[in-house]
């Protein structure tokens, strides 16, 4: 599903115009991103939980040359789907 298809589905489901649905989607994504930047978890009942985890620094290998490289520590966003979502996909 593309963003345009998602906006159309939101507009149809909520009885909004596509412009309003696009603004609502952008606002929701922005709110989620802002919360994750602060290190907060974002729980959407029936959908899932977004969290930020720290990934430790590690050594990797360049597949082309075989040289050992250092991969720095970083933060990654993880998603755990809600039970309702997992069951609806089966």
Residue pairs with C-beta under 8 A, 6 or more apart in sequence:
1 9
3 25
6 25
7 18
7 21
7 22
7 25
8 18
8 21
10 16
10 21
10 24
10 25
11 17
11 18
11 20
11 21
14 21
14 24
16 24
32 42
32 50
35 41
35 42
36 42
36 50
36 51
36 52
36 77
39 52
41 49
41 50
41 51
41 52
42 49
42 50
42 51
43 49
43 50
44 50
44 82
45 82
46 82
46 84
46 85
47 81
47 82
47 85
48 79
48 80
48 81
48 82
48 85
49 79
49 80
49 82
50 77
50 78
50 79
51 77
51 78
51 79
51 80
52 75
52 76
52 77
52 78
53 75
53 76
53 78
54 73
54 74
54 75
55 73
55 74
55 75
55 76
56 73
57 70
57 71
57 72
57 73
58 70
58 71
59 68
59 69
59 70
59 71
60 68
60 69
60 70
60 71
61 67
61 68
61 69
62 68
62 69
